[in-house]
Amino acid sequence: MSASAVAAETTYLELSEDGGGAHKFYEVTVAGTEVLVRYGRIGAAGQEQRASFPTEEKARAAAAKKVGEKVRKGYAPAVRGGRAARAVTRRAVSVVQPTVRQHAPVLWRMRTGSSAFGIHVGDELCWVGNQSGDVYALGHDGEVLSHYKLPDGVKCLVADDFWIYAGCDDGRVYDLSSKLPFAAYTIADDLDIYWLDIREGALGIADARGGLTVIDHEEEFQWSRRSSGESAWMVRCDEDAIYHGHSAGVTAYAADSGAELWHTRTNGNVLFGWQEDHSVYAGTGRHAVQKLAKKDGRIEASYRCDSAVYSCATSPQGKYVFAGDNASSVYCFTADGIRLWKLTTGCGAALSMQYHEQRLYIVTTDGSMACIDVSEQAVTAANGGNIPVPLDVKAAAATTYQPATQLVTVAAASAPATGGVIVECVDVRGRLRIRVIGAGSGSLSASGYHDDWNVQFPREYRVAGARYLVEDLVASDRGFYRIRGEIKRLL
């Protein structure tokens, strides 16, 4: 008998919090050996996921597990339609019809399929991540080089030297630096994560309630603070402090202790943040980007836009300041606040942006990543109506990589021949730690490594007594090792 002919069993749950908190539903339907999950904001159609199982018993067990997980997070049985839809409070609330006619000189663009928040632009690659869990790595010419399929809701992409991390709505942060992504951090599942930043392995997490949480390279809690506002869309980390932007302004905390250093009320709720060496920049809901001194929080300059600012960025050392508003326009200002130009993107409002070598890269509400030529010559031509025809990039041919559910295994006897470094999971005062055993290309001595340093290593792969082969280890200034490349388990 087909699954469609079997009576379906449906469980409908909702989580609705006061004060602008969560307002979501989760529905699980079991029909024979098939399980359909539908989820999203109350009042919306939501997204769907389907899965098939070998037997009806396994389908029901999988459905029960999903329901149990949601109930533990605060969801409760409800009647569909009993609660009305609530206005979306996140940044992608609306896109105002642009009034400016001049189009930005877009060199290339790629549509990813859903709203995109995550962006990182480095010397070699451009990265974009969207709400459907798609992350693409592109060359600066727009060539799609790889595609990663992660859980839904890639809110941000952050870089920490060589390492690239993607924060998702499942409460995990995925390392995209090797061929196969893996969960490098697992964050408390009761945090509704809005934004992340990372420095030397220490992760700063801003959440929907205005909280800031810091965990270290071992995924262990360091400190947490609740700022005076909510909806914290900005967190930026440097050596000395963490800068936290929320509905009541920007608060700076000491990186090591979490002690409050200063608080500055901005011109409206903070919707995005950027930093340079001596200043932080807050894009606000009241039509302005504000520049704050890292030393004391003093407002050094304001950059006035014509609508709510969704994102901002600067050229090196803040020589030029860029902004994207909810009317799909991008702006450029001088350091002291003079507006040089305003152009329309042609592909939605810029939810995040980054400048790199006279180009402005944006990711937008319609799911596009676009590369804009912001050189003086290109902008002058665009203001005169002379704009290039953008290259529309296709992503269909990109190789897709998904997080590994388990590690590749190799025989221990073959490890020396394959190269790399052997590490072991050991119990240190009741906690599982990863320590160096030896170099795979020679004898099993720890020569050249600190045998009392821990290795940053995903918790889900730690098994007491197990040994692993990693491609390479890099020493951190904070006294631990970080993995570069693939992880394999030794048998």
C-alpha positions in Angstrom: 0.0 0.0 0.0 1.4 3.4 -0.9 2.1 6.0 1.8 -0.6 8.3 0.3 -3.2 5.6 1.0 -2.3 5.3 4.7 -4.1 7.4 7.3 -1.7 10.2 8.2 -0.9 11.1 11.8 -0.1 14.8 12.4 1.3 16.5 15.5 1.2 20.3 15.4 3.2 22.4 17.9 3.8 26.1 18.4 6.3 28.3 20.3 5.1 31.8 20.9 7.0 34.1 23.3 6.0 37.6 24.5 8.0 40.7 23.9 8.8 40.0 20.3 10.4 36.6 20.9 9.8 33.4 19.0 6.5 32.9 17.1 7.0 29.6 15.3 5.2 26.4 14.4 6.4 22.9 13.9 4.3 20.2 12.3 5.2 16.5 11.9 3.0 14.2 9.7 3.6 10.4 9.5 2.1 8.6 6.6 3.2 5.0 6.4 7.0 5.0 5.9 7.2 8.7 5.1 7.6 11.7 7.5 6.8 15.2 6.4 8.0 18.1 8.6 6.7 21.6 8.0 8.0 24.5 10.0 8.2 28.3 10.0 6.6 31.5 11.4 3.0 31.2 12.6 0.7 32.3 9.8 3.2 31.5 7.0 3.3 28.5 4.7 6.7 27.6 6.1 9.2 25.2 4.7 8.9 21.4 4.2 11.2 18.5 4.6 10.4 14.9 3.6 12.1 11.7 4.6 11.4 8.0 3.9 12.2 5.1 6.2 12.5 1.3 5.7 9.5 0.6 8.0 6.5 2.3 9.5 7.9 1.7 13.0 11.1 3.6 12.1 9.2 6.4 10.6 7.1 6.8 13.8 10.2 6.6 15.9 11.9 9.4 13.9 8.8 11.5 14.1 8.5 11.0 17.9 12.2 12.0 18.3 11.6 15.3 16.3 8.5 16.1 18.4 10.4 15.4 21.6 13.2 17.7 20.7 10.9 20.5 20.0 8.9 20.0 23.2 12.1 20.2 25.2 12.8 23.5 23.5 9.4 24.9 24.7 7.1 24.0 21.9 3.6 22.9 23.0 0.6 21.3 21.2 -1.7 23.9 19.6 -4.6 24.3 17.3 -3.6 25.5 13.8 -5.0 29.0 13.2 -5.5 29.7 16.9 -2.7 32.3 16.9 -2.5 35.1 14.4 0.6 35.9 12.4 3.0 38.4 13.9 5.0 41.0 12.1 8.6 39.8 11.4 11.0 41.6 13.7 14.2 40.6 12.0 16.1 42.7 9.5 14.5 41.2 6.4 11.1 42.7 7.4 10.4 44.6 4.2 11.9 46.1 1.1 10.7 49.6 0.2 10.3 50.3 -3.5 13.4 52.3 -4.5 12.9 55.8 -5.7 16.4 56.3 -7.1 16.8 55.5 -10.8 20.6 55.3 -11.2 21.7 51.7 -11.1 24.9 50.5 -9.5 27.5 49.2 -11.8 27.0 45.5 -11.0 29.7 43.4 -12.6 28.1 40.0 -11.8 25.4 38.5 -9.6 24.2 35.1 -8.6 20.8 34.3 -7.3 20.9 31.6 -4.6 17.2 31.0 -4.2 16.4 32.5 -0.8 17.3 35.6 1.3 21.0 35.8 2.0 22.6 37.2 5.2 26.0 35.5 5.2 29.0 37.0 3.4 32.7 36.8 3.6 35.2 38.1 1.0 38.8 37.2 1.2 41.8 37.6 -1.1 41.0 34.4 -3.0 37.3 33.6 -2.5 33.9 35.2 -2.0 31.4 33.4 0.2 27.6 33.6 0.4 25.2 31.8 2.7 21.4 31.9 2.6 18.3 31.0 4.6 17.9 27.6 2.9 21.3 26.5 4.1 23.2 26.9 0.8 26.7 28.3 1.0 28.6 29.0 -2.2 32.3 29.8 -2.7 33.1 31.9 -5.7 36.1 33.4 -7.4 36.3 37.2 -7.6 35.2 36.9 -11.3 32.0 35.2 -10.2 33.0 31.6 -11.0 31.2 29.2 -8.6 33.8 26.8 -7.2 31.9 24.8 -4.6 28.6 24.5 -2.9 28.0 23.4 0.7 24.6 22.2 1.8 24.1 23.0 5.5 21.0 23.1 7.8 18.6 26.0 7.2 19.2 29.5 8.3 22.9 30.4 7.5 22.8 33.8 9.3 26.5 34.7 9.0 29.8 33.7 7.6 32.9 34.7 9.6 36.6 34.2 9.0 39.3 33.6 11.6 42.6 33.6 9.7 42.5 30.6 7.4 39.2 29.2 8.8 35.8 30.0 7.5 32.7 29.3 9.7 29.0 29.4 9.0 26.5 29.9 11.8 23.1 28.1 11.3 19.7 28.1 12.9 20.3 24.6 14.3 22.6 26.1 16.9 25.8 24.9 15.3 28.7 26.6 13.7 30.2 24.7 10.7 33.9 24.7 9.7 34.1 25.1 5.9 37.8 25.2 5.6 38.3 21.6 4.5 36.7 19.5 1.8 33.8 18.3 3.9 32.2 20.7 6.4 31.8 19.6 10.0 30.2 21.1 13.2 33.1 22.9 14.9 30.9 24.4 17.7 27.6 23.4 19.2 25.9 26.3 20.9 23.1 26.1 23.5 19.9 25.2 21.7 17.9 27.8 23.7 19.7 30.7 22.0 18.0 32.2 19.0 21.2 33.2 17.3 21.3 36.4 15.2 25.0 37.0 14.6 28.4 35.6 15.3 32.0 36.7 15.3 35.2 34.8 16.1 38.8 35.6 17.0 41.5 33.1 17.8 39.0 30.4 18.3 36.8 32.3 20.8 33.2 32.7 19.5 31.0 35.7 20.3 27.2 35.0 19.9 24.6 37.7 19.8 21.0 36.6 20.2 17.3 37.7 19.7 16.9 38.7 23.4 19.9 41.1 23.4 22.2 38.7 25.0 25.9 38.1 24.3 27.6 34.8 25.0 31.3 33.9 24.6 32.6 30.3 24.3 36.1 29.2 23.8 37.8 26.8 21.4 36.7 23.9 23.5 33.1 25.0 23.2 33.1 25.8 26.9 31.2 28.7 28.3 33.3 31.8 29.2 30.8 34.5 30.1 27.5 35.9 29.2 25.9 39.3 29.4 22.4 40.7 28.9 22.5 44.1 27.3 19.9 46.8 27.9 18.3 46.2 24.5 17.0 43.3 22.4 17.4 41.9 18.9 21.2 41.9 18.9 22.3 41.9 15.2 25.9 43.1 15.8 28.8 41.4 17.5 32.4 42.3 16.5 35.5 41.0 18.3 39.0 42.3 18.6 41.9 41.5 20.9 40.7 43.7 23.7 36.9 43.9 23.5 33.7 42.6 22.1 31.3 45.2 20.6 27.6 44.3 20.9 24.9 46.1 19.0 21.2 45.8 19.9 18.0 47.8 20.0 19.3 50.2 22.7 22.7 51.0 21.1 26.2 49.5 21.3 27.9 48.1 24.4 31.6 47.2 24.7 32.7 44.4 27.0 36.2 43.3 28.0 37.1 40.3 25.9 38.6 38.3 28.7 36.2 39.0 31.6 33.0 40.4 30.1 33.2 43.6 32.2 31.3 46.4 30.6 33.6 49.1 29.2 31.1 51.5 27.8 27.6 51.8 26.4 26.5 54.3 23.7 22.9 54.9 22.7 22.7 55.1 18.9 20.3 56.8 16.6 17.9 53.9 16.5 18.2 50.1 16.9 21.4 48.5 15.5 20.8 46.3 12.5 24.4 45.6 11.4 27.9 46.3 12.6 31.3 46.7 11.1 34.8 47.4 12.6 38.1 48.8 11.7 41.2 49.1 13.9 40.0 52.0 16.1 36.3 52.4 15.3 33.1 50.4 15.1 30.3 51.2 12.7 26.6 50.7 13.6 23.9 50.6 10.9 20.7 51.7 12.5 16.9 51.5 11.9 16.7 55.3 11.9 18.4 55.9 8.6 22.0 56.3 9.7 25.4 54.6 10.1 27.2 55.8 13.2 30.9 55.6 13.8 31.9 55.0 17.4 35.4 55.1 18.9 36.5 51.8 20.3 38.3 53.5 23.2 35.3 55.1 24.8 32.2 54.7 22.6 32.2 58.4 21.6 30.2 59.0 18.3 32.8 60.3 15.9 30.6 60.7 12.7 27.2 59.9 11.3 26.3 58.9 7.7 22.8 59.8 6.9 20.8 57.6 4.5 17.2 57.9 3.3 15.8 54.7 4.8 16.6 52.1 7.5 20.1 50.8 7.2 20.4 47.0 6.8 24.2 46.8 6.4 27.4 48.8 6.3 31.1 48.4 5.5 34.2 50.5 4.9 37.2 50.6 2.8 40.5 50.0 4.7 40.9 52.3 7.7 37.5 53.8 7.1 38.5 56.1 4.2 35.1 55.4 2.6 31.9 54.2 4.3 29.3 52.2 2.5 25.7 51.5 3.5 22.7 49.5 2.2 19.1 50.4 3.1 15.8 48.6 3.0 14.9 50.4 -0.3 17.5 48.4 -2.2 19.9 51.4 -2.4 23.6 51.5 -1.6 25.5 54.6 -0.5 29.1 55.8 -0.3 30.3 58.5 2.1 33.6 60.1 2.9 35.1 59.4 6.4 33.7 62.7 7.7 30.1 62.0 6.6 29.8 63.6 3.1 27.5 61.6 0.9 29.3 60.9 -2.5 26.6 58.8 -4.2 23.5 56.7 -3.9 22.6 53.9 -6.4 20.1 51.2 -6.6 21.2 47.5 -6.5 18.6 46.1 -8.9 18.6 42.9 -6.9 17.1 43.6 -3.5 18.1 45.2 -0.3 21.7 44.5 0.9 21.4 42.5 4.2 25.2 42.2 4.5 28.1 43.7 2.6 31.9 43.8 2.4 34.4 46.0 0.5 37.4 44.5 -1.3 39.8 46.2 -3.7 37.4 48.8 -5.2 34.5 46.4 -5.3 31.5 46.2 -3.0 30.1 42.7 -2.5 26.5 42.5 -1.2 24.1 39.7 -0.4 20.4 40.6 -0.6 16.8 40.0 0.3 16.1 38.3 -3.0 19.0 35.8 -2.4 21.5 37.4 -4.7 25.2 37.9 -4.2 26.4 40.8 -6.3 29.7 42.4 -7.1 29.6 46.2 -7.6 32.4 48.2 -9.1 32.8 51.2 -6.8 35.8 52.7 -8.4 35.4 56.4 -9.1 35.3 55.9 -12.9 32.6 53.2 -12.7 30.4 55.2 -10.3 30.7 58.4 -12.4 29.6 56.4 -15.5 26.7 54.9 -13.6 25.5 58.3 -12.4 25.5 59.3 -16.1 23.4 56.2 -17.0 26.3 54.2 -18.4 26.3 50.9 -16.6 27.7 47.5 -17.6 25.4 44.5 -18.3 25.9 42.3 -15.3 27.0 38.7 -15.8 24.3 36.3 -14.4 26.2 33.5 -12.7 24.7 30.0 -12.6 25.4 27.7 -9.8 24.0 24.4 -11.1 27.3 22.9 -12.0 29.0 23.4 -8.6 30.1 20.4 -6.7 28.0 20.0 -3.5 29.4 19.0 -0.1 27.4 18.2 3.0 28.5 17.8 6.6 29.8 14.4 7.3 27.7 12.2 9.6 30.7 10.2 10.6 34.5 10.3 10.1 36.3 8.4 7.4 38.3 5.6 9.0 41.8 4.5 8.1 44.0 1.7 9.3 46.5 2.8 12.0 49.3 0.9 10.3 48.9 3.1 7.1 49.0 6.4 9.0 52.7 7.0 8.8 52.7 6.6 5.0 49.8 9.0 4.5 51.3 12.0 6.4 49.6 14.2 8.8 49.6 14.3 12.6 48.1 11.7 15.0 46.1 12.9 17.9 44.3 11.1 20.7 41.2 11.7 22.8 42.2 11.5 26.5 40.3 12.1 29.8 41.8 15.2 31.6 40.2 15.6 35.0 36.8 14.3 33.8 36.8 16.2 30.4 37.6 14.7 27.0 40.5 16.5 25.4 42.5 16.0 22.2 46.3 15.9 22.5 49.1 15.3 20.0 50.6 11.8 19.8 53.0 12.1 16.9 53.7 13.0 13.3 52.4 10.5 10.8 55.3 10.9 8.5 57.8 9.6 11.0 57.8 8.0 14.4 55.0 8.3 17.0 56.8 10.9 19.0 55.4 14.3 19.9 58.6 16.1 18.8 57.9 19.6 17.7 54.5 19.8 19.4 53.5 20.7 22.9 52.1 17.5 24.3 50.2 19.4 27.0 48.3 21.7 24.5 44.8 20.8 23.6 43.7 20.5 20.0 40.5 22.2 18.9 38.3 19.3 17.8 34.5 18.8 17.3 32.9 17.4 20.4 30.6 15.0 18.5 33.6 13.0 17.2 35.4 12.7 20.6 35.6 9.1 21.9 37.8 8.4 24.9 40.9 6.5 23.9 40.3 7.0 20.1 43.0 8.2 17.8 42.7 10.4 14.8 44.7 11.5 11.8 44.6 15.2 10.9 46.2 16.8 7.9 47.9 19.6 9.8 48.0 21.5 13.1 48.5 25.2 13.5 49.5 26.7 16.8 47.4 29.5 18.2 48.8 32.4 20.2 46.4 31.3 23.0 48.2 28.0 23.6 46.2 25.4 21.6 46.3 23.8 18.2 43.8 24.2 15.4 43.2 21.6 12.6 43.7 22.4 9.0 42.2 19.9 6.6 40.4 16.6 7.0 40.0 14.5 10.1 40.1 10.7 9.9 39.6 8.1 12.6 42.3 5.5 13.1 41.3 1.9 13.5 
